[in-house]
């Protein structure tokens, strides 16, 4: 399993280690925000919501990971 720090796409320099992506052996990627699993991207590209909440900071992590806004994320 590999891990990497997510890079912001909104002009910020870093998420300072608060947003981590784990890549499983099968290629599945899971976003962790503050050590909580948030959303998973399967090899097929399908997104699976793992956390039912939303916060401004985690929302920025989600947007950087898969481009979803709050309404799109909540509808998963």
C-alpha distance (Angstrom), angle and dihedral (degrees) to the residues before:
residue distance angle dihedral
X1 . . .
X2 3.79 . .
X3 3.79 128.3 .
X4 3.78 131.0 -163.0
X5 3.77 136.9 173.8
X6 3.79 114.0 -107.1
X7 3.81 115.1 -117.6
X8 3.84 118.1 -136.5
X9 3.80 119.8 -118.2
X10 3.81 96.2 -165.7
X11 3.80 100.8 77.0
X12 3.79 96.4 -88.8
X13 3.78 117.8 129.9
X14 3.79 98.1 -133.0
X15 3.79 146.6 -19.3
X16 3.83 86.3 -127.7
X17 3.79 94.9 -126.7
X18 3.81 94.6 -53.7
X19 3.84 94.4 111.4
X20 3.80 116.5 54.6
X21 3.80 129.7 171.0
X22 3.79 120.4 -151.4
X23 3.79 117.6 -157.4
X24 3.80 113.5 -156.6
X25 3.79 125.0 -148.6
X26 3.82 90.2 -98.8
X27 3.83 92.2 53.8
X28 3.81 96.6 -103.3
X29 3.82 111.1 145.8
X30 3.80 122.6 -149.9
X31 3.80 123.5 -167.5
X32 3.81 115.9 -142.3
X33 3.79 118.1 -165.8
X34 3.81 113.9 -170.2
X35 3.85 87.9 -12.8
X36 3.83 92.0 -56.8
X37 3.81 118.7 119.7
X38 3.81 105.5 -120.2
X39 3.80 111.5 168.0
X40 3.78 137.3 -5.3
X41 3.81 128.1 -147.6
X42 3.79 112.1 -154.3
X43 3.80 122.0 -148.1
X44 3.82 87.6 -103.6
X45 3.83 88.8 60.0
X46 3.80 93.5 -109.6
X47 3.82 114.0 142.3
X48 3.80 120.4 -137.8
X49 3.81 119.7 -164.4
X50 3.81 112.1 -136.0
X51 3.82 99.5 173.6
X52 3.80 123.5 47.3
X53 3.80 97.3 -157.4
X54 3.79 134.3 84.9
X55 3.80 134.4 -151.9
X56 3.79 131.0 170.5
X57 3.80 93.2 -109.8
X58 3.78 96.0 44.4
X59 3.80 87.5 45.7
X60 3.81 89.2 59.5
X61 3.81 88.7 50.1
X62 3.83 91.1 50.8
X63 3.81 92.1 48.0
X64 3.81 91.2 51.4
X65 3.81 92.0 47.0
X66 3.80 101.3 46.3
X67 3.81 109.5 -7.1
X68 3.81 97.5 -112.0
X69 3.80 122.6 145.1
X70 3.81 123.3 -148.3
X71 3.82 96.7 -86.9
X72 3.79 92.7 47.5
X73 3.80 92.4 47.1
X74 3.79 94.4 46.9
X75 3.82 91.1 50.6
X76 3.83 93.1 58.5
